[in-house]
């Protein structure tokens, strides 16, 4: 089974922002269950996702990997995603999720990428830091196996 994005034998699904457009947590959980089976079939036991970041900076290049800008919708879909991959609890049939990017990579100053020194500032316009935490709180409540930090540095 190939592992490249366009030519693989894995099933095809929309990017997370496309799944978010459905607003359907049951569909997202079903995706997770199907992807879980495919991952385990080839020996993958850790998923470096979901992305719980909020797409609040329209110039940020990673929006397609998020569930959009609505924190409550993102929280609901992040939890469903984790449930689909991990099940009710981590076990032998789980694919462990690494939810990312703490503390929320969407508000990068100027839309820059925090992987580079010039893009490390996270500005949280309107003092909405807590809004960006809502999907991460849902991920923790859903039992995500891990949290991946980001290279961003919250400003203020």
C-alpha positions in Angstrom: 0.0 0.0 0.0 1.4 3.4 -1.0 1.7 6.2 1.4 1.8 9.2 -0.9 -1.1 11.6 -0.8 -2.5 11.3 -4.3 -1.5 7.8 -5.3 -2.1 5.8 -2.2 -4.5 3.0 -1.5 -5.9 4.7 1.5 -9.5 6.0 1.2 -10.0 9.6 0.1 -11.6 12.1 2.4 -11.8 15.9 2.4 -9.3 17.9 4.4 -10.4 18.7 8.0 -11.8 22.1 6.9 -13.9 20.2 4.4 -15.2 17.8 7.1 -16.0 20.9 9.2 -18.2 22.3 6.5 -20.5 19.3 7.0 -20.8 20.2 10.8 -21.4 16.4 11.3 -19.5 15.0 14.2 -20.9 11.5 13.5 -19.3 11.7 10.0 -16.0 12.8 11.5 -16.1 9.9 14.0 -16.8 7.5 11.1 -13.9 8.9 9.2 -11.7 8.3 12.3 -12.9 4.7 12.6 -12.1 4.0 8.9 -8.8 5.7 9.0 -8.0 3.8 12.2 -8.5 0.5 10.4 -6.4 1.6 7.5 -3.6 2.9 9.7 -3.5 -0.3 11.8 -3.5 -2.5 8.6 -0.1 -1.0 7.6 1.3 -0.8 11.2 0.7 2.9 12.0 -0.2 3.3 15.6 0.1 7.1 16.1 -1.7 9.8 14.2 0.0 13.2 14.2 -3.4 14.8 14.2 -6.1 16.2 14.7 -5.2 19.9 14.4 -7.2 21.7 17.0 -5.8 25.1 15.9 -8.4 27.7 15.0 -8.2 29.4 11.6 -8.5 33.0 12.8 -5.7 34.4 10.7 -6.7 34.1 7.0 -3.1 34.4 5.7 -1.9 31.4 7.7 -1.1 28.6 5.3 -2.3 25.7 7.4 -6.0 26.5 7.6 -6.9 23.4 5.5 -5.7 21.2 8.3 -8.1 22.8 10.9 -11.8 22.5 11.5 -12.1 26.3 10.8 -12.5 29.3 13.0 -15.5 28.3 15.2 -14.1 27.1 18.6 -17.2 25.3 19.6 -17.5 23.4 16.3 -13.8 22.7 16.3 -14.1 21.3 19.8 -17.0 19.0 18.9 -15.2 17.7 15.7 -11.9 17.4 17.5 -13.5 15.1 20.1 -15.3 13.1 17.4 -12.0 12.7 15.5 -10.2 11.4 18.6 -13.0 9.1 19.4 -12.9 7.6 15.9 -9.2 7.0 16.1 -8.8 6.0 19.7 -12.2 4.6 20.7 -13.7 5.1 24.1 -10.2 4.5 25.7 -6.7 3.7 24.5 -6.2 0.1 23.8 -5.0 -2.5 21.4 -7.5 -1.4 18.7 -6.6 2.3 19.1 -4.5 4.6 16.9 -3.2 7.2 19.4 -3.9 10.8 18.5 -1.4 13.6 18.9 -3.5 16.7 19.0 -1.7 19.8 17.8 -0.5 22.6 18.1 -0.6 23.8 21.7 -1.5 26.6 22.5 -3.2 27.1 19.2 -1.3 27.9 16.1 -3.9 29.8 14.1 -3.3 33.4 15.3 0.2 33.7 13.9 1.2 37.4 13.4 0.9 38.3 9.7 -0.1 34.7 8.9 3.5 33.6 9.2 4.6 30.0 10.0 6.0 29.5 13.5 8.5 26.9 12.1 10.6 30.0 11.2 11.9 32.6 13.7 10.2 35.4 11.9 6.8 33.7 12.3 6.9 32.8 16.0 4.6 35.5 17.4 1.1 34.4 18.2 -1.0 37.5 18.8 -4.5 36.4 19.7 -6.3 39.5 18.4 -9.1 40.8 20.8 -7.4 39.1 23.7 -9.0 35.8 22.6 -6.4 33.4 23.9 -9.0 31.5 25.9 -11.1 31.1 22.8 -8.2 29.2 21.1 -8.0 26.8 24.1 -11.6 25.5 23.7 -10.7 22.8 21.1 -7.7 21.7 23.2 -9.9 21.4 26.3 -12.2 19.2 24.3 -9.3 17.1 23.1 -8.1 16.6 26.7 -11.6 15.7 27.8 -11.9 13.2 24.9 -8.7 11.5 26.1 -6.2 12.5 23.4 -3.1 10.4 23.9 -0.7 13.3 23.3 -0.5 17.1 22.7 2.1 18.5 20.2 3.4 21.9 21.1 3.9 24.6 18.4 6.9 26.8 17.9 4.8 29.9 18.4 5.2 32.2 21.3 2.1 33.9 22.7 2.5 37.7 22.7 0.9 39.5 25.7 
